[in-house]
């Protein structure tokens, strides 16, 4: 009798110790910052749903649809994504206001894929002082890859300088000695491109670039700039503009009967929002570079990853335009953040989010074969490869090898 009471007491004591140990290890495993709980991960986002860059609004809508799909499938490690996306009209003061709201009122874990170079520039210092991830920003400015000074900010797409250096290399090889006219948006986005182009052309830059004309995003059109560039009669026209203005420039060149060799920035290669409104006849032969599979490209007609994307669009975002490459972009970058959050497991602290984001090495099927999503603690540029392409008929045709635009 005495023995069993003692035994019982010992069992109860051990059970108590065991329960305490389990509770201890559970609390050791689960770590949360604001915006994360056992059931939810709160993600903030800022998009130009209105204003001069509203052609990109579909990116935010695609991301929302993708997170709805993830939630319907049980979420990430059992947690549902609460995606809070605000409009900034592509206006930096508004971006600042929305970022403060997301961080201070909504208390999101992170701000994911906010769009636009000027807006992201306006919030970069704030996000870093608050130590809140500003992650996979939707702009290719080179400044997002600066882990030393801005450890809470990370880009996603290939940088504008990387892309412009690829064009410069292509021009030097295929059009040696030909003169260049540049149209660019007068902000960090446009200036970054010009820097990359000049870097790539090296000591020939001043000789080859005979005219540069800039425009403001508040301008109604870029017609006068295109007329001005044509007046200088360059052999090559480099069109560094966001969708609305890129379409206007292509159309205007066509109306003027001006047929230089044309280069178009990757941010404006959407068939739906640029090439179609510009008029297919005006877009023939235009050169650009890609890292995504173009939805209208015949070679991806039966591609498993693109079929998956089409099925996703049909079910989760039926009103989305399946000819618009921006939806492919939104789908890809949403997969990127899901990968990061999966890697975080139960340590959903802001610090661990950045740690996992700086430790990526995987592929996403909707990117061109051979394109890797790769980061390290000293390299915050997930994608640095592009392939040249040419507009033909009503779609883009890829050619040549996958090229890296990293500085040699």
PAFI-105232 format. One record per residue (C-alpha): residue in one letter; x, y, z; residue number from 0. Coordinates in Angstrom, 2 decimals, padded with zeros to 5 digits. Example, Ala and Ser with C-alpha at 12.3 -4.5 7.8 and 13.67 -1.06 7.14 Angstrom:
2
<r res="A" x="012.30" y="-004.50" z="007.80" n="0"/>
<r res="S" x="013.67" y="-001.06" z="007.14" n="1"/>
This chain:
408
<r res="X" x="000.00" y="000.00" z="000.00" n="0"/>
<r res="X" x="002.68" y="002.36" z="001.12" n="1"/>
<r res="X" x="004.68" y="001.53" z="-002.01" n="2"/>
<r res="X" x="001.91" y="002.29" z="-004.48" n="3"/>
<r res="X" x="001.15" y="005.68" z="-002.88" n="4"/>
<r res="X" x="004.82" y="006.56" z="-003.17" n="5"/>
<r res="X" x="004.91" y="005.28" z="-006.72" n="6"/>
<r res="X" x="001.82" y="007.30" z="-007.54" n="7"/>
<r res="X" x="003.31" y="010.41" z="-006.05" n="8"/>
<r res="X" x="006.47" y="009.87" z="-008.05" n="9"/>
<r res="X" x="004.44" y="009.36" z="-011.25" n="10"/>
<r res="X" x="002.50" y="012.56" z="-010.59" n="11"/>
<r res="X" x="005.72" y="014.46" z="-009.91" n="12"/>
<r res="X" x="007.32" y="013.10" z="-013.10" n="13"/>
<r res="X" x="004.18" y="013.90" z="-015.07" n="14"/>
<r res="X" x="004.35" y="017.44" z="-013.69" n="15"/>
<r res="X" x="008.00" y="017.77" z="-014.68" n="16"/>
<r res="X" x="007.21" y="016.36" z="-018.11" n="17"/>
<r res="X" x="004.32" y="018.81" z="-018.61" n="18"/>
<r res="X" x="006.57" y="021.67" z="-017.57" n="19"/>
<r res="X" x="009.27" y="020.48" z="-019.96" n="20"/>
<r res="X" x="006.80" y="020.19" z="-022.85" n="21"/>
<r res="X" x="005.42" y="023.65" z="-022.11" n="22"/>
<r res="X" x="008.98" y="024.95" z="-021.92" n="23"/>
<r res="X" x="010.01" y="023.45" z="-025.23" n="24"/>
<r res="X" x="006.77" y="024.59" z="-026.89" n="25"/>
<r res="X" x="007.31" y="028.15" z="-025.75" n="26"/>
<r res="X" x="010.95" y="027.85" z="-026.81" n="27"/>
<r res="X" x="009.86" y="026.72" z="-030.26" n="28"/>
<r res="X" x="007.18" y="029.32" z="-030.85" n="29"/>
<r res="X" x="008.38" y="032.88" z="-031.07" n="30"/>
<r res="X" x="006.22" y="035.74" z="-032.24" n="31"/>
<r res="X" x="006.57" y="039.41" z="-033.04" n="32"/>
<r res="X" x="003.56" y="041.67" z="-033.66" n="33"/>
<r res="X" x="001.53" y="040.34" z="-036.57" n="34"/>
<r res="X" x="002.03" y="036.64" z="-035.85" n="35"/>
<r res="X" x="000.06" y="034.25" z="-033.62" n="36"/>
<r res="X" x="-000.75" y="030.54" z="-033.48" n="37"/>
<r res="X" x="-003.44" y="031.09" z="-036.11" n="38"/>
<r res="X" x="-002.49" y="034.12" z="-038.19" n="39"/>
<r res="X" x="000.30" y="035.93" z="-040.05" n="40"/>
<r res="X" x="-000.47" y="039.57" z="-040.81" n="41"/>
<r res="X" x="001.19" y="040.82" z="-044.00" n="42"/>
<r res="X" x="001.09" y="044.47" z="-045.09" n="43"/>
<r res="X" x="001.31" y="045.71" z="-048.69" n="44"/>
<r res="X" x="001.22" y="049.04" z="-050.56" n="45"/>
<r res="X" x="000.17" y="049.26" z="-054.22" n="46"/>
<r res="X" x="-000.78" y="051.96" z="-056.73" n="47"/>
<r res="X" x="-004.43" y="050.96" z="-057.08" n="48"/>
<r res="X" x="-004.96" y="054.48" z="-058.46" n="49"/>
<r res="X" x="-002.75" y="057.11" z="-060.14" n="50"/>
<r res="X" x="-000.19" y="057.02" z="-062.99" n="51"/>
<r res="X" x="001.07" y="053.49" z="-062.23" n="52"/>
<r res="X" x="-002.33" y="051.86" z="-061.65" n="53"/>
<r res="X" x="-001.59" y="049.35" z="-064.45" n="54"/>
<r res="X" x="000.29" y="047.52" z="-061.66" n="55"/>
<r res="X" x="-002.79" y="047.25" z="-059.39" n="56"/>
<r res="X" x="-003.32" y="043.73" z="-060.68" n="57"/>
<r res="X" x="-000.11" y="042.64" z="-058.89" n="58"/>
<r res="X" x="-001.71" y="043.32" z="-055.49" n="59"/>
<r res="X" x="-004.92" y="041.62" z="-056.58" n="60"/>
<r res="X" x="-003.01" y="038.53" z="-057.77" n="61"/>
<r res="X" x="-001.15" y="038.35" z="-054.44" n="62"/>
<r res="X" x="-004.41" y="038.61" z="-052.48" n="63"/>
<r res="X" x="-005.86" y="035.79" z="-054.61" n="64"/>
<r res="X" x="-002.77" y="033.63" z="-054.05" n="65"/>
<r res="X" x="-002.97" y="034.06" z="-050.28" n="66"/>
<r res="X" x="-006.68" y="033.15" z="-050.43" n="67"/>
<r res="X" x="-005.64" y="029.93" z="-052.17" n="68"/>
<r res="X" x="-002.95" y="029.22" z="-049.53" n="69"/>
<r res="X" x="-005.47" y="029.87" z="-046.74" n="70"/>
<r res="X" x="-008.03" y="027.55" z="-048.35" n="71"/>
<r res="X" x="-005.35" y="024.85" z="-048.38" n="72"/>
<r res="X" x="-004.72" y="025.24" z="-044.65" n="73"/>
<r res="X" x="-002.35" y="028.22" z="-044.54" n="74"/>
<r res="X" x="001.38" y="028.20" z="-043.73" n="75"/>
<r res="X" x="002.32" y="025.80" z="-040.95" n="76"/>
<r res="X" x="-001.33" y="025.98" z="-039.87" n="77"/>
<r res="X" x="-001.52" y="029.80" z="-039.88" n="78"/>
<r res="X" x="-003.76" y="031.82" z="-042.17" n="79"/>
<r res="X" x="-002.42" y="034.88" z="-043.97" n="80"/>
<r res="X" x="-004.20" y="038.14" z="-043.26" n="81"/>
<r res="X" x="-003.19" y="040.31" z="-046.24" n="82"/>
<r res="X" x="-003.75" y="044.04" z="-045.71" n="83"/>
<r res="X" x="-003.12" y="046.02" z="-048.90" n="84"/>
<r res="X" x="-003.43" y="049.81" z="-049.20" n="85"/>
<r res="X" x="-003.41" y="052.25" z="-052.12" n="86"/>
<r res="X" x="-000.75" y="054.96" z="-052.29" n="87"/>
<r res="X" x="-001.57" y="056.27" z="-055.79" n="88"/>
<r res="X" x="002.20" y="056.04" z="-056.57" n="89"/>
<r res="X" x="002.71" y="059.10" z="-054.35" n="90"/>
<r res="X" x="005.61" y="058.89" z="-051.85" n="91"/>
<r res="X" x="003.97" y="060.97" z="-049.05" n="92"/>
<r res="X" x="000.98" y="058.61" z="-049.25" n="93"/>
<r res="X" x="003.34" y="055.59" z="-049.16" n="94"/>
<r res="X" x="004.80" y="056.92" z="-045.90" n="95"/>
<r res="X" x="001.30" y="057.37" z="-044.44" n="96"/>
<r res="X" x="000.26" y="053.82" z="-045.40" n="97"/>
<r res="X" x="003.51" y="052.27" z="-044.10" n="98"/>
<r res="X" x="003.00" y="053.96" z="-040.71" n="99"/>
<r res="X" x="-000.59" y="052.74" z="-040.61" n="100"/>
<r res="X" x="000.45" y="049.16" z="-041.38" n="101"/>
<r res="X" x="003.26" y="049.12" z="-038.82" n="102"/>
<r res="X" x="001.72" y="051.18" z="-036.00" n="103"/>
<r res="X" x="-002.06" y="050.57" z="-036.25" n="104"/>
<r res="X" x="-002.42" y="047.24" z="-038.06" n="105"/>
<r res="X" x="000.76" y="045.90" z="-036.45" n="106"/>
<r res="X" x="001.76" y="043.72" z="-039.40" n="107"/>
<r res="X" x="004.67" y="041.31" z="-039.13" n="108"/>
<r res="X" x="006.21" y="042.72" z="-042.32" n="109"/>
<r res="X" x="005.51" y="044.83" z="-045.40" n="110"/>
<r res="X" x="005.72" y="042.67" z="-048.51" n="111"/>
<r res="X" x="006.21" y="043.76" z="-052.14" n="112"/>
<r res="X" x="005.35" y="047.47" z="-051.80" n="113"/>
<r res="X" x="005.50" y="048.82" z="-055.36" n="114"/>
<r res="X" x="007.48" y="051.71" z="-056.81" n="115"/>
<r res="X" x="010.98" y="053.11" z="-056.41" n="116"/>
<r res="X" x="009.99" y="056.60" z="-055.15" n="117"/>
<r res="X" x="007.60" y="055.23" z="-052.51" n="118"/>
<r res="X" x="009.97" y="052.55" z="-051.25" n="119"/>
<r res="X" x="012.75" y="055.11" z="-051.05" n="120"/>
<r res="X" x="010.50" y="057.30" z="-048.91" n="121"/>
<r res="X" x="009.84" y="054.50" z="-046.36" n="122"/>
<r res="X" x="013.22" y="052.72" z="-046.34" n="123"/>
<r res="X" x="014.74" y="054.60" z="-043.38" n="124"/>
<r res="X" x="011.50" y="054.36" z="-041.39" n="125"/>
<r res="X" x="011.18" y="050.59" z="-041.93" n="126"/>
<r res="X" x="014.80" y="050.03" z="-040.92" n="127"/>
<r res="X" x="014.55" y="052.23" z="-037.81" n="128"/>
<r res="X" x="011.43" y="050.25" z="-036.79" n="129"/>
<r res="X" x="013.19" y="046.97" z="-037.66" n="130"/>
<r res="X" x="010.21" y="045.79" z="-039.70" n="131"/>
<r res="X" x="010.98" y="043.81" z="-042.90" n="132"/>
<r res="X" x="010.41" y="045.77" z="-046.12" n="133"/>
<r res="X" x="010.70" y="042.62" z="-048.13" n="134"/>
<r res="X" x="010.73" y="041.71" z="-051.84" n="135"/>
<r res="X" x="010.02" y="045.29" z="-052.84" n="136"/>
<r res="X" x="008.46" y="045.61" z="-056.27" n="137"/>
<r res="X" x="011.10" y="047.77" z="-057.92" n="138"/>
<r res="X" x="014.46" y="046.97" z="-059.41" n="139"/>
<r res="X" x="016.46" y="049.81" z="-057.87" n="140"/>
<r res="X" x="019.99" y="048.70" z="-056.95" n="141"/>
<r res="X" x="019.70" y="050.24" z="-053.48" n="142"/>
<r res="X" x="017.57" y="047.38" z="-052.08" n="143"/>
<r res="X" x="020.67" y="045.20" z="-052.07" n="144"/>
<r res="X" x="022.50" y="046.94" z="-049.20" n="145"/>
<r res="X" x="022.36" y="044.53" z="-046.24" n="146"/>
<r res="X" x="025.05" y="046.44" z="-044.38" n="147"/>
<r res="X" x="023.19" y="049.77" z="-044.21" n="148"/>
<r res="X" x="019.60" y="048.56" z="-044.67" n="149"/>
<r res="X" x="019.35" y="045.06" z="-043.18" n="150"/>
<r res="X" x="015.51" y="045.20" z="-043.15" n="151"/>
<r res="X" x="015.04" y="045.94" z="-046.87" n="152"/>
<r res="X" x="015.30" y="043.40" z="-049.69" n="153"/>
<r res="X" x="014.45" y="043.54" z="-053.40" n="154"/>
<r res="X" x="013.12" y="040.78" z="-055.63" n="155"/>
<r res="X" x="013.34" y="041.32" z="-059.38" n="156"/>
<r res="X" x="016.62" y="041.86" z="-061.26" n="157"/>
<r res="X" x="017.87" y="045.38" z="-060.62" n="158"/>
<r res="X" x="017.42" y="048.08" z="-063.26" n="159"/>
<r res="X" x="021.18" y="048.52" z="-063.38" n="160"/>
<r res="X" x="021.66" y="044.79" z="-064.02" n="161"/>
<r res="X" x="019.09" y="044.95" z="-066.84" n="162"/>
<r res="X" x="020.53" y="048.14" z="-068.37" n="163"/>
<r res="X" x="024.05" y="046.66" z="-068.34" n="164"/>
<r res="X" x="022.70" y="043.67" z="-070.30" n="165"/>
<r res="X" x="021.25" y="046.07" z="-072.93" n="166"/>
<r res="X" x="024.50" y="048.00" z="-073.08" n="167"/>
<r res="X" x="026.47" y="044.79" z="-073.67" n="168"/>
<r res="X" x="023.98" y="043.81" z="-076.40" n="169"/>
<r res="X" x="024.27" y="047.23" z="-078.07" n="170"/>
<r res="X" x="028.09" y="047.22" z="-078.03" n="171"/>
<r res="X" x="028.17" y="043.74" z="-079.55" n="172"/>
<r res="X" x="025.37" y="044.06" z="-082.13" n="173"/>
<r res="X" x="025.22" y="047.79" z="-082.88" n="174"/>
<r res="X" x="028.79" y="049.02" z="-082.38" n="175"/>
<r res="X" x="029.17" y="052.79" z="-082.81" n="176"/>
<r res="X" x="025.40" y="053.40" z="-083.14" n="177"/>
<r res="X" x="024.01" y="056.48" z="-081.38" n="178"/>
<r res="X" x="021.46" y="056.26" z="-078.58" n="179"/>
<r res="X" x="018.54" y="058.42" z="-077.46" n="180"/>
<r res="X" x="017.08" y="057.85" z="-074.00" n="181"/>
<r res="X" x="013.64" y="058.59" z="-072.58" n="182"/>
<r res="X" x="013.53" y="058.17" z="-068.81" n="183"/>
<r res="X" x="011.22" y="058.74" z="-065.87" n="184"/>
<r res="X" x="012.68" y="061.52" z="-063.72" n="185"/>
<r res="X" x="012.96" y="059.65" z="-060.44" n="186"/>
<r res="X" x="015.10" y="056.92" z="-058.87" n="187"/>
<r res="X" x="013.66" y="054.30" z="-061.23" n="188"/>
<r res="X" x="014.68" y="056.17" z="-064.40" n="189"/>
<r res="X" x="017.99" y="057.42" z="-063.05" n="190"/>
<r res="X" x="019.04" y="053.93" z="-061.94" n="191"/>
<r res="X" x="018.55" y="052.68" z="-065.49" n="192"/>
<r res="X" x="020.58" y="055.51" z="-066.97" n="193"/>
<r res="X" x="023.40" y="054.76" z="-064.48" n="194"/>
<r res="X" x="023.37" y="051.08" z="-065.50" n="195"/>
<r res="X" x="023.30" y="051.94" z="-069.21" n="196"/>
<r res="X" x="026.23" y="054.35" z="-068.87" n="197"/>
<r res="X" x="028.17" y="051.83" z="-066.74" n="198"/>
<r res="X" x="027.61" y="049.14" z="-069.34" n="199"/>
<r res="X" x="028.68" y="051.39" z="-072.23" n="200"/>
<r res="X" x="031.76" y="052.40" z="-070.26" n="201"/>
<r res="X" x="034.04" y="055.00" z="-071.85" n="202"/>
<r res="X" x="031.83" y="055.06" z="-074.96" n="203"/>
<r res="X" x="028.77" y="056.33" z="-073.07" n="204"/>
<r res="X" x="029.25" y="060.05" z="-073.70" n="205"/>
<r res="X" x="029.99" y="059.49" z="-077.38" n="206"/>
<r res="X" x="027.06" y="057.11" z="-078.03" n="207"/>
<r res="X" x="024.27" y="058.70" z="-075.94" n="208"/>
<r res="X" x="023.42" y="061.80" z="-077.95" n="209"/>
<r res="X" x="020.19" y="062.78" z="-076.17" n="210"/>
<r res="X" x="018.44" y="062.13" z="-072.86" n="211"/>
<r res="X" x="014.91" y="063.40" z="-072.26" n="212"/>
<r res="X" x="013.12" y="062.98" z="-068.95" n="213"/>
<r res="X" x="009.44" y="063.21" z="-067.97" n="214"/>
<r res="X" x="007.55" y="063.54" z="-064.68" n="215"/>
<r res="X" x="004.96" y="060.95" z="-063.59" n="216"/>
<r res="X" x="002.54" y="063.87" z="-063.20" n="217"/>
<r res="X" x="002.84" y="064.70" z="-066.94" n="218"/>
<r res="X" x="-000.16" y="063.73" z="-069.06" n="219"/>
<r res="X" x="001.97" y="062.45" z="-071.98" n="220"/>
<r res="X" x="005.54" y="061.97" z="-073.20" n="221"/>
<r res="X" x="004.73" y="062.97" z="-076.81" n="222"/>
<r res="X" x="006.91" y="066.10" z="-076.76" n="223"/>
<r res="X" x="009.87" y="064.13" z="-075.36" n="224"/>
<r res="X" x="009.58" y="061.53" z="-078.14" n="225"/>
<r res="X" x="009.47" y="064.31" z="-080.77" n="226"/>
<r res="X" x="012.56" y="065.87" z="-079.15" n="227"/>
<r res="X" x="014.48" y="062.56" z="-079.17" n="228"/>
<r res="X" x="013.51" y="061.84" z="-082.79" n="229"/>
<r res="X" x="014.82" y="065.32" z="-083.68" n="230"/>
<r res="X" x="018.30" y="064.27" z="-082.52" n="231"/>
<r res="X" x="018.01" y="061.29" z="-084.90" n="232"/>
<r res="X" x="019.66" y="058.53" z="-082.81" n="233"/>
<r res="X" x="019.94" y="055.00" z="-084.26" n="234"/>
<r res="X" x="018.68" y="053.44" z="-081.03" n="235"/>
<r res="X" x="015.81" y="054.51" z="-078.77" n="236"/>
<r res="X" x="015.89" y="053.32" z="-075.13" n="237"/>
<r res="X" x="012.43" y="053.63" z="-073.57" n="238"/>
<r res="X" x="012.74" y="053.74" z="-069.75" n="239"/>
<r res="X" x="009.15" y="054.31" z="-068.73" n="240"/>
<r res="X" x="006.35" y="052.81" z="-066.62" n="241"/>
<r res="X" x="003.46" y="051.16" z="-068.58" n="242"/>
<r res="X" x="001.23" y="054.16" z="-069.37" n="243"/>
<r res="X" x="004.12" y="056.30" z="-070.66" n="244"/>
<r res="X" x="005.94" y="053.38" z="-072.33" n="245"/>
<r res="X" x="002.81" y="052.67" z="-074.41" n="246"/>
<r res="X" x="002.49" y="056.37" z="-075.32" n="247"/>
<r res="X" x="006.14" y="056.52" z="-076.45" n="248"/>
<r res="X" x="005.88" y="053.42" z="-078.65" n="249"/>
<r res="X" x="002.64" y="054.72" z="-080.17" n="250"/>
<r res="X" x="004.06" y="058.20" z="-080.79" n="251"/>
<r res="X" x="007.20" y="056.84" z="-082.49" n="252"/>
<r res="X" x="004.89" y="054.82" z="-084.73" n="253"/>
<r res="X" x="002.72" y="057.86" z="-085.56" n="254"/>
<r res="X" x="005.86" y="059.83" z="-086.46" n="255"/>
<r res="X" x="006.96" y="057.01" z="-088.77" n="256"/>
<r res="X" x="010.18" y="056.82" z="-086.75" n="257"/>
<r res="X" x="011.75" y="053.37" z="-086.79" n="258"/>
<r res="X" x="014.91" y="053.24" z="-084.67" n="259"/>
<r res="X" x="016.12" y="050.07" z="-082.92" n="260"/>
<r res="X" x="014.00" y="050.19" z="-079.74" n="261"/>
<r res="X" x="014.73" y="048.87" z="-076.25" n="262"/>
<r res="X" x="011.94" y="048.70" z="-073.69" n="263"/>
<r res="X" x="012.38" y="048.27" z="-069.94" n="264"/>
<r res="X" x="011.20" y="044.96" z="-068.52" n="265"/>
<r res="X" x="008.75" y="046.71" z="-066.16" n="266"/>
<r res="X" x="006.70" y="047.65" z="-069.23" n="267"/>
<r res="X" x="006.69" y="044.49" z="-071.31" n="268"/>
<r res="X" x="003.10" y="043.54" z="-070.51" n="269"/>
<r res="X" x="001.25" y="042.73" z="-073.72" n="270"/>
<r res="X" x="-002.09" y="043.57" z="-072.10" n="271"/>
<r res="X" x="-001.21" y="046.94" z="-070.58" n="272"/>
<r res="X" x="001.53" y="048.22" z="-072.93" n="273"/>
<r res="X" x="001.98" y="046.50" z="-076.30" n="274"/>
<r res="X" x="-001.73" y="046.21" z="-077.11" n="275"/>
<r res="X" x="-002.62" y="049.85" z="-076.32" n="276"/>
<r res="X" x="000.54" y="051.02" z="-078.15" n="277"/>
<r res="X" x="-000.65" y="049.16" z="-081.26" n="278"/>
<r res="X" x="000.95" y="045.85" z="-082.19" n="279"/>
<r res="X" x="002.13" y="047.29" z="-085.52" n="280"/>
<r res="X" x="004.18" y="049.92" z="-083.63" n="281"/>
<r res="X" x="005.81" y="047.33" z="-081.38" n="282"/>
<r res="X" x="007.32" y="045.01" z="-083.97" n="283"/>
<r res="X" x="010.98" y="044.22" z="-083.33" n="284"/>
<r res="X" x="011.21" y="046.03" z="-079.99" n="285"/>
<r res="X" x="013.88" y="044.48" z="-077.75" n="286"/>
<r res="X" x="013.66" y="043.82" z="-074.03" n="287"/>
<r res="X" x="014.74" y="041.21" z="-071.51" n="288"/>
<r res="X" x="012.80" y="038.78" z="-069.37" n="289"/>
<r res="X" x="013.08" y="036.57" z="-066.33" n="290"/>
<r res="X" x="009.42" y="035.47" z="-066.27" n="291"/>
<r res="X" x="007.67" y="033.20" z="-068.72" n="292"/>
<r res="X" x="005.49" y="035.43" z="-070.91" n="293"/>
<r res="X" x="001.85" y="034.22" z="-070.76" n="294"/>
<r res="X" x="001.27" y="034.71" z="-074.49" n="295"/>
<r res="X" x="004.46" y="032.95" z="-075.59" n="296"/>
<r res="X" x="003.47" y="029.81" z="-077.53" n="297"/>
<r res="X" x="006.40" y="027.80" z="-076.12" n="298"/>
<r res="X" x="004.77" y="027.82" z="-072.65" n="299"/>
<r res="X" x="001.39" y="026.68" z="-073.94" n="300"/>
<r res="X" x="001.70" y="023.27" z="-072.29" n="301"/>
<r res="X" x="004.29" y="024.20" z="-069.68" n="302"/>
<r res="X" x="003.32" y="022.54" z="-066.34" n="303"/>
<r res="X" x="004.14" y="025.62" z="-064.22" n="304"/>
<r res="X" x="002.24" y="027.95" z="-066.56" n="305"/>
<r res="X" x="-000.70" y="025.54" z="-066.62" n="306"/>
<r res="X" x="-000.70" y="025.69" z="-062.84" n="307"/>
<r res="X" x="-000.72" y="029.51" z="-063.02" n="308"/>
<r res="X" x="-003.60" y="029.45" z="-065.55" n="309"/>
<r res="X" x="-005.61" y="027.13" z="-063.31" n="310"/>
<r res="X" x="-004.90" y="029.41" z="-060.35" n="311"/>
<r res="X" x="-006.04" y="032.49" z="-062.31" n="312"/>
<r res="X" x="-009.20" y="030.80" z="-063.54" n="313"/>
<r res="X" x="-010.20" y="029.67" z="-060.06" n="314"/>
<r res="X" x="-008.92" y="032.39" z="-057.73" n="315"/>
<r res="X" x="-008.66" y="035.54" z="-059.87" n="316"/>
<r res="X" x="-011.08" y="035.00" z="-062.77" n="317"/>
<r res="X" x="-011.41" y="038.73" z="-063.50" n="318"/>
<r res="X" x="-007.61" y="039.03" z="-063.90" n="319"/>
<r res="X" x="-006.13" y="039.44" z="-067.38" n="320"/>
<r res="X" x="-004.23" y="036.28" z="-068.34" n="321"/>
<r res="X" x="-002.38" y="038.24" z="-071.04" n="322"/>
<r res="X" x="-000.90" y="040.58" z="-068.45" n="323"/>
<r res="X" x="002.60" y="039.53" z="-067.34" n="324"/>
<r res="X" x="002.06" y="041.53" z="-064.12" n="325"/>
<r res="X" x="-000.20" y="038.73" z="-062.86" n="326"/>
<r res="X" x="002.61" y="036.22" z="-063.44" n="327"/>
<r res="X" x="004.91" y="038.55" z="-061.49" n="328"/>
<r res="X" x="002.47" y="038.78" z="-058.55" n="329"/>
<r res="X" x="002.05" y="035.01" z="-058.52" n="330"/>
<r res="X" x="005.81" y="034.42" z="-058.46" n="331"/>
<r res="X" x="006.68" y="036.90" z="-055.71" n="332"/>
<r res="X" x="003.79" y="035.62" z="-053.56" n="333"/>
<r res="X" x="005.36" y="032.15" z="-053.81" n="334"/>
<r res="X" x="008.62" y="033.75" z="-052.68" n="335"/>
<r res="X" x="007.18" y="035.11" z="-049.42" n="336"/>
<r res="X" x="005.35" y="031.83" z="-048.77" n="337"/>
<r res="X" x="008.72" y="030.04" z="-049.07" n="338"/>
<r res="X" x="010.28" y="032.45" z="-046.55" n="339"/>
<r res="X" x="007.41" y="032.01" z="-044.07" n="340"/>
<r res="X" x="007.56" y="028.22" z="-044.43" n="341"/>
<r res="X" x="011.27" y="028.35" z="-043.61" n="342"/>
<r res="X" x="010.49" y="030.45" z="-040.51" n="343"/>
<r res="X" x="008.52" y="027.50" z="-039.05" n="344"/>
<r res="X" x="007.35" y="028.58" z="-035.56" n="345"/>
<r res="X" x="009.88" y="031.40" z="-035.16" n="346"/>
<r res="X" x="007.82" y="034.20" z="-036.64" n="347"/>
<r res="X" x="009.98" y="037.06" z="-035.45" n="348"/>
<r res="X" x="010.92" y="039.88" z="-037.78" n="349"/>
<r res="X" x="014.56" y="039.00" z="-037.32" n="350"/>
<r res="X" x="013.99" y="035.40" z="-038.40" n="351"/>
<r res="X" x="011.95" y="036.56" z="-041.42" n="352"/>
<r res="X" x="015.01" y="038.49" z="-042.66" n="353"/>
<r res="X" x="017.34" y="035.63" z="-041.72" n="354"/>
<r res="X" x="015.31" y="033.16" z="-043.81" n="355"/>
<r res="X" x="014.92" y="035.66" z="-046.68" n="356"/>
<r res="X" x="018.73" y="035.93" z="-046.74" n="357"/>
<r res="X" x="019.02" y="032.16" z="-047.01" n="358"/>
<r res="X" x="017.07" y="031.25" z="-050.16" n="359"/>
<r res="X" x="018.08" y="028.86" z="-052.90" n="360"/>
<r res="X" x="015.16" y="027.51" z="-054.91" n="361"/>
<r res="X" x="013.40" y="027.77" z="-058.25" n="362"/>
<r res="X" x="009.91" y="028.95" z="-059.17" n="363"/>
<r res="X" x="008.40" y="027.31" z="-062.24" n="364"/>
<r res="X" x="007.09" y="030.49" z="-063.85" n="365"/>
<r res="X" x="010.61" y="031.91" z="-064.17" n="366"/>
<r res="X" x="012.73" y="031.13" z="-067.20" n="367"/>
<r res="X" x="014.53" y="027.77" z="-067.00" n="368"/>
<r res="X" x="017.86" y="028.17" z="-065.25" n="369"/>
<r res="X" x="016.77" y="031.19" z="-063.19" n="370"/>
<r res="X" x="017.55" y="030.72" z="-059.51" n="371"/>
<r res="X" x="016.08" y="032.56" z="-056.53" n="372"/>
<r res="X" x="019.25" y="032.85" z="-054.47" n="373"/>
<r res="X" x="020.25" y="035.09" z="-051.55" n="374"/>
<r res="X" x="022.85" y="035.22" z="-048.80" n="375"/>
<r res="X" x="023.45" y="037.44" z="-045.76" n="376"/>
<r res="X" x="025.71" y="039.60" z="-047.94" n="377"/>
<r res="X" x="023.66" y="039.46" z="-051.17" n="378"/>
<r res="X" x="020.05" y="040.68" z="-051.00" n="379"/>
<r res="X" x="019.38" y="040.34" z="-054.75" n="380"/>
<r res="X" x="017.22" y="037.23" z="-055.27" n="381"/>
<r res="X" x="017.24" y="037.31" z="-059.12" n="382"/>
<r res="X" x="020.15" y="038.51" z="-061.27" n="383"/>
<r res="X" x="019.56" y="036.76" z="-064.60" n="384"/>
<r res="X" x="017.68" y="037.80" z="-067.73" n="385"/>
<r res="X" x="017.24" y="036.61" z="-071.30" n="386"/>
<r res="X" x="016.85" y="038.90" z="-074.31" n="387"/>
<r res="X" x="013.56" y="038.91" z="-076.20" n="388"/>
<r res="X" x="011.99" y="040.54" z="-079.26" n="389"/>
<r res="X" x="008.37" y="041.54" z="-079.89" n="390"/>
<r res="X" x="006.91" y="039.71" z="-082.87" n="391"/>
<r res="X" x="003.28" y="039.57" z="-083.93" n="392"/>
<r res="X" x="001.37" y="039.80" z="-080.67" n="393"/>
<r res="X" x="003.90" y="038.33" z="-078.27" n="394"/>
<r res="X" x="007.52" y="038.28" z="-077.15" n="395"/>
<r res="X" x="010.03" y="035.75" z="-078.46" n="396"/>
<r res="X" x="013.03" y="034.84" z="-076.32" n="397"/>
<r res="X" x="016.43" y="034.43" z="-077.92" n="398"/>
<r res="X" x="020.06" y="033.95" z="-076.89" n="399"/>
<r res="X" x="021.39" y="032.66" z="-073.57" n="400"/>
<r res="X" x="020.33" y="033.52" z="-070.01" n="401"/>
<r res="X" x="022.61" y="036.43" z="-069.14" n="402"/>
<r res="X" x="023.83" y="037.71" z="-065.81" n="403"/>
<r res="X" x="024.08" y="041.46" z="-065.39" n="404"/>
<r res="X" x="026.10" y="041.32" z="-062.19" n="405"/>
<r res="X" x="029.04" y="043.71" z="-062.09" n="406"/>
<r res="X" x="032.13" y="041.88" z="-063.24" n="407"/>
